[in-house]
Amino acid sequence: MKSQILIFLLTFCTGWVLGQTKDEQVKVVEFSGKVVYEDQNGDPAPLPYTNVVVVGTNRGTYTDFDGFFTLVALPGELVEFSRIGYQTVEIKIPENLITDRYTWVQIMTENEYILPEAIIMPWPSKEHFKHEFLAIDISNELRDRAMANLAEERMRELRDHMPADGREASAMVIREQARNYIYTGQTKPMNIFNPIAWKNFVEAWRRGDFKRKK
């Protein structure tokens, strides 16, 4: 009888110890913090819509308008910070945490693109510059052409067809991703019920934007 009790106690204690070790290994951590960048004045500013992803998993999030984020992670996992136009950064959650919360402030650095060298040569002399300046053709034909290029219709056409640069394209992609996250799991609202969209449509119709151009 004593032997059976002893075996039962040893088995129970062993299982309890293994259970405690297993629980300690899979301890969940609330990983939160803020993502910032250096603005034009050299001060830290929040960086919204930065992707924060646990490497090798499907767990992740993105920072809000104030640069804050929070997600669930495990000790020892790698977390990646990425955003278009900025260098990607990876950090590791410490494995020897004594609490179930870990806070981090990540500073993002803009990507630097090295352009080919360009050498600008000045005029050889002031006399040469004066001669070329006085020889500029400022006839009425060139003046009329300049005024035509600065006309409101021409400027509107350029605004509508000018391709977006890198910063504008990045902002459009981030805004589209944010809209998709907002309406995840539900139907997006239709602009047919949007009074502002109807107002813009009527104004465009009155301006003749839908007329076929020759």
Rosetta constraint file for C-alpha pairs under 8 A:
AtomPair CA 1 CA 5 HARMONIC 6.38 0.50
AtomPair CA 2 CA 6 HARMONIC 6.14 0.50
AtomPair CA 3 CA 7 HARMONIC 6.19 0.50
AtomPair CA 4 CA 8 HARMONIC 6.17 0.50
AtomPair CA 5 CA 9 HARMONIC 6.23 0.50
AtomPair CA 6 CA 10 HARMONIC 6.20 0.50
AtomPair CA 7 CA 11 HARMONIC 6.15 0.50
AtomPair CA 8 CA 12 HARMONIC 6.13 0.50
AtomPair CA 9 CA 13 HARMONIC 6.06 0.50
AtomPair CA 10 CA 14 HARMONIC 6.06 0.50
AtomPair CA 11 CA 15 HARMONIC 6.19 0.50
AtomPair CA 12 CA 16 HARMONIC 6.13 0.50
AtomPair CA 13 CA 17 HARMONIC 6.14 0.50
AtomPair CA 14 CA 18 HARMONIC 6.22 0.50
AtomPair CA 15 CA 19 HARMONIC 6.01 0.50
AtomPair CA 16 CA 20 HARMONIC 6.21 0.50
AtomPair CA 17 CA 21 HARMONIC 6.26 0.50
AtomPair CA 18 CA 22 HARMONIC 6.11 0.50
AtomPair CA 19 CA 23 HARMONIC 6.16 0.50
AtomPair CA 20 CA 24 HARMONIC 6.21 0.50
AtomPair CA 21 CA 25 HARMONIC 6.32 0.50
AtomPair CA 22 CA 26 HARMONIC 6.53 0.50
AtomPair CA 23 CA 27 HARMONIC 6.18 0.50
AtomPair CA 26 CA 74 HARMONIC 6.78 0.50
AtomPair CA 26 CA 75 HARMONIC 7.94 0.50
AtomPair CA 27 CA 74 HARMONIC 6.50 0.50
AtomPair CA 27 CA 75 HARMONIC 7.34 0.50
AtomPair CA 27 CA 100 HARMONIC 7.33 0.50
AtomPair CA 28 CA 72 HARMONIC 6.80 0.50
AtomPair CA 28 CA 73 HARMONIC 6.09 0.50
AtomPair CA 28 CA 74 HARMONIC 5.25 0.50
AtomPair CA 28 CA 75 HARMONIC 7.52 0.50
AtomPair CA 28 CA 100 HARMONIC 6.40 0.50
AtomPair CA 29 CA 72 HARMONIC 5.88 0.50
AtomPair CA 29 CA 73 HARMONIC 5.23 0.50
AtomPair CA 29 CA 74 HARMONIC 5.62 0.50
AtomPair CA 29 CA 75 HARMONIC 6.99 0.50
AtomPair CA 29 CA 99 HARMONIC 7.88 0.50
AtomPair CA 29 CA 100 HARMONIC 4.60 0.50
AtomPair CA 29 CA 101 HARMONIC 5.27 0.50
AtomPair CA 29 CA 102 HARMONIC 6.74 0.50
AtomPair CA 30 CA 70 HARMONIC 7.01 0.50
AtomPair CA 30 CA 71 HARMONIC 6.09 0.50
AtomPair CA 30 CA 72 HARMONIC 5.03 0.50
AtomPair CA 30 CA 73 HARMONIC 6.45 0.50
AtomPair CA 30 CA 100 HARMONIC 6.17 0.50
AtomPair CA 30 CA 101 HARMONIC 4.68 0.50
AtomPair CA 30 CA 102 HARMONIC 6.17 0.50
AtomPair CA 31 CA 70 HARMONIC 5.65 0.50
AtomPair CA 31 CA 71 HARMONIC 5.43 0.50
AtomPair CA 31 CA 72 HARMONIC 5.93 0.50
AtomPair CA 31 CA 73 HARMONIC 6.31 0.50
AtomPair CA 31 CA 101 HARMONIC 6.07 0.50
AtomPair CA 31 CA 102 HARMONIC 4.95 0.50
AtomPair CA 31 CA 103 HARMONIC 5.96 0.50
AtomPair CA 31 CA 104 HARMONIC 7.66 0.50
AtomPair CA 32 CA 68 HARMONIC 7.51 0.50
AtomPair CA 32 CA 69 HARMONIC 5.51 0.50
AtomPair CA 32 CA 70 HARMONIC 4.03 0.50
AtomPair CA 32 CA 71 HARMONIC 6.37 0.50
AtomPair CA 32 CA 101 HARMONIC 7.86 0.50
AtomPair CA 32 CA 102 HARMONIC 6.47 0.50
AtomPair CA 32 CA 103 HARMONIC 5.06 0.50
AtomPair CA 32 CA 104 HARMONIC 6.41 0.50
AtomPair CA 33 CA 68 HARMONIC 5.78 0.50
AtomPair CA 33 CA 69 HARMONIC 5.70 0.50
AtomPair CA 33 CA 70 HARMONIC 6.64 0.50
AtomPair CA 33 CA 103 HARMONIC 5.08 0.50
AtomPair CA 33 CA 104 HARMONIC 4.68 0.50
AtomPair CA 33 CA 105 HARMONIC 5.47 0.50
AtomPair CA 33 CA 106 HARMONIC 7.85 0.50
AtomPair CA 34 CA 46 HARMONIC 7.46 0.50
AtomPair CA 34 CA 63 HARMONIC 7.63 0.50
AtomPair CA 34 CA 67 HARMONIC 5.20 0.50
AtomPair CA 34 CA 68 HARMONIC 4.40 0.50
AtomPair CA 34 CA 69 HARMONIC 6.19 0.50
AtomPair CA 34 CA 104 HARMONIC 6.70 0.50
AtomPair CA 34 CA 105 HARMONIC 4.96 0.50
AtomPair CA 34 CA 106 HARMONIC 6.39 0.50
AtomPair CA 35 CA 46 HARMONIC 6.05 0.50
AtomPair CA 35 CA 47 HARMONIC 5.68 0.50
AtomPair CA 35 CA 48 HARMONIC 7.65 0.50
AtomPair CA 35 CA 50 HARMONIC 7.54 0.50
AtomPair CA 35 CA 63 HARMONIC 7.30 0.50
AtomPair CA 35 CA 67 HARMONIC 5.07 0.50
AtomPair CA 35 CA 68 HARMONIC 6.55 0.50
AtomPair CA 35 CA 69 HARMONIC 7.98 0.50
AtomPair CA 35 CA 105 HARMONIC 5.87 0.50
AtomPair CA 35 CA 106 HARMONIC 4.80 0.50
AtomPair CA 35 CA 107 HARMONIC 5.98 0.50
AtomPair CA 35 CA 108 HARMONIC 7.11 0.50
AtomPair CA 36 CA 44 HARMONIC 5.90 0.50
AtomPair CA 36 CA 45 HARMONIC 5.23 0.50
AtomPair CA 36 CA 46 HARMONIC 4.34 0.50
AtomPair CA 36 CA 47 HARMONIC 4.94 0.50
AtomPair CA 36 CA 67 HARMONIC 6.57 0.50
AtomPair CA 36 CA 105 HARMONIC 7.53 0.50
AtomPair CA 36 CA 106 HARMONIC 6.31 0.50
AtomPair CA 36 CA 107 HARMONIC 5.03 0.50
AtomPair CA 36 CA 108 HARMONIC 6.22 0.50
AtomPair CA 37 CA 44 HARMONIC 5.47 0.50
AtomPair CA 37 CA 45 HARMONIC 5.48 0.50
AtomPair CA 37 CA 46 HARMONIC 6.47 0.50
AtomPair CA 37 CA 47 HARMONIC 6.18 0.50
AtomPair CA 37 CA 107 HARMONIC 5.40 0.50
AtomPair CA 37 CA 108 HARMONIC 5.13 0.50
AtomPair CA 37 CA 109 HARMONIC 6.57 0.50
AtomPair CA 38 CA 42 HARMONIC 5.30 0.50
AtomPair CA 38 CA 43 HARMONIC 5.47 0.50
AtomPair CA 38 CA 44 HARMONIC 4.80 0.50
AtomPair CA 38 CA 45 HARMONIC 6.19 0.50
AtomPair CA 38 CA 107 HARMONIC 7.90 0.50
AtomPair CA 38 CA 108 HARMONIC 7.93 0.50
AtomPair CA 38 CA 109 HARMONIC 7.73 0.50
AtomPair CA 39 CA 43 HARMONIC 5.60 0.50
AtomPair CA 39 CA 44 HARMONIC 6.29 0.50
AtomPair CA 39 CA 45 HARMONIC 6.16 0.50
AtomPair CA 46 CA 65 HARMONIC 7.51 0.50
AtomPair CA 46 CA 66 HARMONIC 5.43 0.50
AtomPair CA 46 CA 67 HARMONIC 4.68 0.50
AtomPair CA 47 CA 63 HARMONIC 7.51 0.50
AtomPair CA 47 CA 65 HARMONIC 7.32 0.50
AtomPair CA 47 CA 66 HARMONIC 7.02 0.50
AtomPair CA 47 CA 67 HARMONIC 4.99 0.50
AtomPair CA 48 CA 62 HARMONIC 7.80 0.50
AtomPair CA 48 CA 63 HARMONIC 5.22 0.50
AtomPair CA 48 CA 64 HARMONIC 5.23 0.50
AtomPair CA 48 CA 65 HARMONIC 4.63 0.50
AtomPair CA 48 CA 66 HARMONIC 6.15 0.50
AtomPair CA 48 CA 67 HARMONIC 4.74 0.50
AtomPair CA 48 CA 68 HARMONIC 7.86 0.50
AtomPair CA 49 CA 62 HARMONIC 5.34 0.50
AtomPair CA 49 CA 63 HARMONIC 4.87 0.50
AtomPair CA 49 CA 64 HARMONIC 5.96 0.50
AtomPair CA 49 CA 65 HARMONIC 7.02 0.50
AtomPair CA 49 CA 67 HARMONIC 7.48 0.50
AtomPair CA 49 CA 83 HARMONIC 7.61 0.50
AtomPair CA 49 CA 174 HARMONIC 6.67 0.50
AtomPair CA 49 CA 178 HARMONIC 7.49 0.50
AtomPair CA 50 CA 62 HARMONIC 5.15 0.50
AtomPair CA 50 CA 63 HARMONIC 5.24 0.50
AtomPair CA 50 CA 67 HARMONIC 7.76 0.50
AtomPair CA 50 CA 81 HARMONIC 6.78 0.50
AtomPair CA 50 CA 82 HARMONIC 6.01 0.50
AtomPair CA 50 CA 83 HARMONIC 5.18 0.50
AtomPair CA 51 CA 60 HARMONIC 7.48 0.50
AtomPair CA 51 CA 61 HARMONIC 6.13 0.50
AtomPair CA 51 CA 62 HARMONIC 4.46 0.50
AtomPair CA 51 CA 63 HARMONIC 6.84 0.50
AtomPair CA 51 CA 80 HARMONIC 7.74 0.50
AtomPair CA 51 CA 81 HARMONIC 5.67 0.50
AtomPair CA 51 CA 82 HARMONIC 5.21 0.50
AtomPair CA 51 CA 83 HARMONIC 6.15 0.50
AtomPair CA 52 CA 60 HARMONIC 5.52 0.50
AtomPair CA 52 CA 61 HARMONIC 5.28 0.50
AtomPair CA 52 CA 62 HARMONIC 5.43 0.50
AtomPair CA 52 CA 63 HARMONIC 7.47 0.50
AtomPair CA 52 CA 69 HARMONIC 7.84 0.50
AtomPair CA 52 CA 79 HARMONIC 6.77 0.50
AtomPair CA 52 CA 80 HARMONIC 5.68 0.50
AtomPair CA 52 CA 81 HARMONIC 4.84 0.50
AtomPair CA 52 CA 82 HARMONIC 6.81 0.50
AtomPair CA 53 CA 57 HARMONIC 7.91 0.50
AtomPair CA 53 CA 58 HARMONIC 7.78 0.50
AtomPair CA 53 CA 59 HARMONIC 6.15 0.50
AtomPair CA 53 CA 60 HARMONIC 4.05 0.50
AtomPair CA 53 CA 61 HARMONIC 6.35 0.50
AtomPair CA 53 CA 79 HARMONIC 5.61 0.50
AtomPair CA 53 CA 80 HARMONIC 5.24 0.50
AtomPair CA 53 CA 81 HARMONIC 6.78 0.50
AtomPair CA 54 CA 58 HARMONIC 7.27 0.50
AtomPair CA 54 CA 59 HARMONIC 5.72 0.50
AtomPair CA 54 CA 60 HARMONIC 5.91 0.50
AtomPair CA 54 CA 73 HARMONIC 7.26 0.50
AtomPair CA 54 CA 77 HARMONIC 6.95 0.50
AtomPair CA 54 CA 78 HARMONIC 5.87 0.50
AtomPair CA 54 CA 79 HARMONIC 4.46 0.50
AtomPair CA 54 CA 80 HARMONIC 6.26 0.50
AtomPair CA 55 CA 77 HARMONIC 7.36 0.50
AtomPair CA 55 CA 78 HARMONIC 5.51 0.50
AtomPair CA 55 CA 79 HARMONIC 5.77 0.50
AtomPair CA 55 CA 80 HARMONIC 6.42 0.50
AtomPair CA 59 CA 71 HARMONIC 7.74 0.50
AtomPair CA 59 CA 72 HARMONIC 7.65 0.50
AtomPair CA 60 CA 71 HARMONIC 6.67 0.50
AtomPair CA 61 CA 69 HARMONIC 7.14 0.50
AtomPair CA 61 CA 70 HARMONIC 7.44 0.50
AtomPair CA 61 CA 71 HARMONIC 6.83 0.50
AtomPair CA 62 CA 69 HARMONIC 6.38 0.50
AtomPair CA 63 CA 67 HARMONIC 4.92 0.50
AtomPair CA 63 CA 68 HARMONIC 5.08 0.50
AtomPair CA 63 CA 69 HARMONIC 4.77 0.50
AtomPair CA 64 CA 68 HARMONIC 5.58 0.50
AtomPair CA 64 CA 69 HARMONIC 6.73 0.50
AtomPair CA 73 CA 77 HARMONIC 6.89 0.50
AtomPair CA 73 CA 93 HARMONIC 7.88 0.50
AtomPair CA 74 CA 93 HARMONIC 7.22 0.50
AtomPair CA 75 CA 93 HARMONIC 5.20 0.50
AtomPair CA 75 CA 94 HARMONIC 5.62 0.50
AtomPair CA 75 CA 95 HARMONIC 4.52 0.50
AtomPair CA 75 CA 96 HARMONIC 7.51 0.50
AtomPair CA 75 CA 97 HARMONIC 7.45 0.50
AtomPair CA 76 CA 92 HARMONIC 5.97 0.50
AtomPair CA 76 CA 93 HARMONIC 4.98 0.50
AtomPair CA 76 CA 94 HARMONIC 5.64 0.50
AtomPair CA 76 CA 95 HARMONIC 4.99 0.50
AtomPair CA 77 CA 92 HARMONIC 5.69 0.50
AtomPair CA 77 CA 93 HARMONIC 5.53 0.50
AtomPair CA 78 CA 90 HARMONIC 6.44 0.50
AtomPair CA 78 CA 91 HARMONIC 5.65 0.50
AtomPair CA 78 CA 92 HARMONIC 4.49 0.50
AtomPair CA 78 CA 93 HARMONIC 6.43 0.50
AtomPair CA 79 CA 90 HARMONIC 5.53 0.50
AtomPair CA 79 CA 91 HARMONIC 5.40 0.50
AtomPair CA 79 CA 92 HARMONIC 6.21 0.50
AtomPair CA 79 CA 93 HARMONIC 7.49 0.50
AtomPair CA 80 CA 88 HARMONIC 7.06 0.50
AtomPair CA 80 CA 89 HARMONIC 5.73 0.50
AtomPair CA 80 CA 90 HARMONIC 4.38 0.50
AtomPair CA 80 CA 91 HARMONIC 6.62 0.50
AtomPair CA 81 CA 88 HARMONIC 5.71 0.50
AtomPair CA 81 CA 89 HARMONIC 5.16 0.50
AtomPair CA 81 CA 90 HARMONIC 6.24 0.50
AtomPair CA 82 CA 86 HARMONIC 6.95 0.50
AtomPair CA 82 CA 87 HARMONIC 6.84 0.50
AtomPair CA 82 CA 88 HARMONIC 4.63 0.50
AtomPair CA 82 CA 89 HARMONIC 6.65 0.50
AtomPair CA 83 CA 87 HARMONIC 7.43 0.50
AtomPair CA 83 CA 88 HARMONIC 7.09 0.50
AtomPair CA 84 CA 170 HARMONIC 6.30 0.50
AtomPair CA 85 CA 110 HARMONIC 5.88 0.50
AtomPair CA 85 CA 111 HARMONIC 5.68 0.50
AtomPair CA 85 CA 167 HARMONIC 7.84 0.50
AtomPair CA 85 CA 170 HARMONIC 7.67 0.50
AtomPair CA 86 CA 108 HARMONIC 6.39 0.50
AtomPair CA 86 CA 109 HARMONIC 5.53 0.50
AtomPair CA 86 CA 110 HARMONIC 4.19 0.50
AtomPair CA 86 CA 111 HARMONIC 5.00 0.50
AtomPair CA 87 CA 108 HARMONIC 6.73 0.50
AtomPair CA 87 CA 109 HARMONIC 5.74 0.50
AtomPair CA 87 CA 110 HARMONIC 6.04 0.50
AtomPair CA 87 CA 111 HARMONIC 5.62 0.50
AtomPair CA 88 CA 108 HARMONIC 7.96 0.50
AtomPair CA 89 CA 108 HARMONIC 7.78 0.50
AtomPair CA 123 CA 128 HARMONIC 6.67 0.50
AtomPair CA 123 CA 129 HARMONIC 5.91 0.50
AtomPair CA 124 CA 128 HARMONIC 6.53 0.50
AtomPair CA 124 CA 129 HARMONIC 7.73 0.50
AtomPair CA 125 CA 129 HARMONIC 6.39 0.50
AtomPair CA 126 CA 130 HARMONIC 6.08 0.50
AtomPair CA 127 CA 131 HARMONIC 6.17 0.50
AtomPair CA 128 CA 132 HARMONIC 6.29 0.50
AtomPair CA 129 CA 133 HARMONIC 5.98 0.50
AtomPair CA 130 CA 134 HARMONIC 6.13 0.50
AtomPair CA 131 CA 135 HARMONIC 6.29 0.50
AtomPair CA 132 CA 136 HARMONIC 6.60 0.50
AtomPair CA 137 CA 142 HARMONIC 7.76 0.50
AtomPair CA 138 CA 142 HARMONIC 6.20 0.50
AtomPair CA 138 CA 143 HARMONIC 6.76 0.50
AtomPair CA 139 CA 143 HARMONIC 6.47 0.50
AtomPair CA 140 CA 144 HARMONIC 5.99 0.50
AtomPair CA 141 CA 145 HARMONIC 6.17 0.50
AtomPair CA 142 CA 146 HARMONIC 6.18 0.50
AtomPair CA 143 CA 147 HARMONIC 6.29 0.50
AtomPair CA 144 CA 148 HARMONIC 6.15 0.50
AtomPair CA 145 CA 149 HARMONIC 6.29 0.50
AtomPair CA 146 CA 150 HARMONIC 6.36 0.50
AtomPair CA 147 CA 151 HARMONIC 6.25 0.50
AtomPair CA 148 CA 154 HARMONIC 7.35 0.50
AtomPair CA 149 CA 154 HARMONIC 6.00 0.50
AtomPair CA 149 CA 155 HARMONIC 7.31 0.50
AtomPair CA 150 CA 154 HARMONIC 6.56 0.50
AtomPair CA 150 CA 155 HARMONIC 6.27 0.50
AtomPair CA 151 CA 155 HARMONIC 6.17 0.50
AtomPair CA 152 CA 156 HARMONIC 6.05 0.50
AtomPair CA 153 CA 157 HARMONIC 6.22 0.50
AtomPair CA 154 CA 158 HARMONIC 6.29 0.50
AtomPair CA 155 CA 159 HARMONIC 6.21 0.50
AtomPair CA 156 CA 160 HARMONIC 6.19 0.50
AtomPair CA 157 CA 161 HARMONIC 6.20 0.50
AtomPair CA 158 CA 162 HARMONIC 5.47 0.50
AtomPair CA 164 CA 168 HARMONIC 5.59 0.50
AtomPair CA 164 CA 169 HARMONIC 5.79 0.50
AtomPair CA 165 CA 169 HARMONIC 6.07 0.50
AtomPair CA 166 CA 170 HARMONIC 6.06 0.50
AtomPair CA 167 CA 171 HARMONIC 6.21 0.50
AtomPair CA 168 CA 172 HARMONIC 6.22 0.50
AtomPair CA 169 CA 173 HARMONIC 6.23 0.50
AtomPair CA 170 CA 174 HARMONIC 6.21 0.50
AtomPair CA 171 CA 175 HARMONIC 6.11 0.50
AtomPair CA 172 CA 176 HARMONIC 6.14 0.50
AtomPair CA 173 CA 177 HARMONIC 6.21 0.50
AtomPair CA 174 CA 178 HARMONIC 6.16 0.50
AtomPair CA 175 CA 179 HARMONIC 6.22 0.50
AtomPair CA 176 CA 180 HARMONIC 6.24 0.50
AtomPair CA 177 CA 181 HARMONIC 6.25 0.50
AtomPair CA 178 CA 182 HARMONIC 6.21 0.50
AtomPair CA 179 CA 183 HARMONIC 6.36 0.50
AtomPair CA 180 CA 184 HARMONIC 6.00 0.50
AtomPair CA 183 CA 187 HARMONIC 6.69 0.50
AtomPair CA 183 CA 188 HARMONIC 6.03 0.50
AtomPair CA 190 CA 194 HARMONIC 7.26 0.50
AtomPair CA 191 CA 197 HARMONIC 6.22 0.50
AtomPair CA 192 CA 197 HARMONIC 7.44 0.50
AtomPair CA 192 CA 198 HARMONIC 7.42 0.50
AtomPair CA 194 CA 198 HARMONIC 6.54 0.50
AtomPair CA 195 CA 199 HARMONIC 6.19 0.50
AtomPair CA 196 CA 200 HARMONIC 6.29 0.50
AtomPair CA 197 CA 201 HARMONIC 6.17 0.50
AtomPair CA 198 CA 202 HARMONIC 6.21 0.50
AtomPair CA 199 CA 203 HARMONIC 6.25 0.50
AtomPair CA 200 CA 204 HARMONIC 6.11 0.50
AtomPair CA 201 CA 205 HARMONIC 6.16 0.50
AtomPair CA 202 CA 206 HARMONIC 6.26 0.50
AtomPair CA 203 CA 207 HARMONIC 6.27 0.50
AtomPair CA 204 CA 208 HARMONIC 6.30 0.50
AtomPair CA 204 CA 209 HARMONIC 5.46 0.50
AtomPair CA 204 CA 210 HARMONIC 7.43 0.50
AtomPair CA 205 CA 209 HARMONIC 6.05 0.50
AtomPair CA 205 CA 210 HARMONIC 6.40 0.50
